[in-house]
Amino acid sequence: MLSCAAEFTAGISSPEVRAENGTIYGQVSPLTTSDRGAPLVELHFYHLWKMHCGSHGHPLGAEHVSVLVRSPPSGASSTAWKAVYWYAADMKIRHEM
């Protein structure tokens, strides 16, 4: 059986899977300083898994992608934003009960 990224119950301190439904969590943060004057935005996306896969699987796995994007010249379409840096990771999260 293939597993799917999971949605977790909000507002509780211990991770509890609500549904394995492919949920992607995201966070967007505008940066207030830019040496080149063009606005920068930091984007984070997370897939959270009920179980981390691999030979030593454990509860609660995460995959994370971060991107720093720069705005195009004024008046250009939002599709013209460009990635300045990006980072991807498969993280092992340990949660002590």
N, C-alpha and C positions, 0 to 999 in steps of 0.2 A: 504494500500500500504506500503510495506517495503521500508525503506530508505537505502541508501548505502553510504559508506564513499565517500567523495567528493574530486575532484581536484579543487584547487582554482587558479584564475588568478594571475600570477606572476607580480611583479613590481608595484603594486598599494597599497595604504595605507589602504583602506577599503576592508574587505574580500568580494570577489565576486566569487560565485560558477561557475566554468567553465563547470563541468560535474559531475554527481553522478555516478562514475565508479569504485569504490572500491580502489582508489589510497591509497597507503601506503607511507608516507614520511619517510626518514631515514637519519641518521647522524652517522658517524663513526669517533672516535677520538682516536688515539694511545696515551697512557700515557707515558710520558718521564721518570718517576721514578717508580721504583719497588724495594721494600725491599728484594725481593727474587730473583731478577735477571731475572726472566722470563718476557717477554713482556706482557703488559696488554693493552686491547683495550676496550673502552667504546662505546656501541652501543645504539642508541635511535631510536625507531620506533613510528610513530604517525598515527592515523586515524583521519581525520578531518571530521566533519559532518556539513551539512547545518543547521540542527536543533538539539539541545540537547534534548534527549528524557526524559521522566519522567513526573510526574504530573505537574511540573512547567517548561515545555520546554521553551527554549530561543534560539535565533540564535547562531550559531557557537559553537558546542560542540567538545571536543577532547578526545581521549583515547591515553594513552602513556605507553610504555613499555621501560625500560632501563635495560641493562645487562652489567656487567663488566666481561670480559672473560680473562683467562690466557692462554698463549701459552704452548703447550706441550714441552717436551724435544726436543732439536734440531733434525731435521730429521723426526719427526713424522708427520703424516697427519694432515691437517687442521681440519678434522672431529674430532680430538682428543682434540681440545680446550675445556676448562671447564669453566662453569659459576662460578664466585666467589661470586657475589651478583646479585640480580635482584629486580626490582621494577615495579609495574603496578599501573596505576591510571586512573580514569575517571575524567577529569577536566572540570570545568565550566569556560569558557572564556567569559568575558564580553567585548564587544567592543562598545565604545561610538562613535556615529556618529557626 
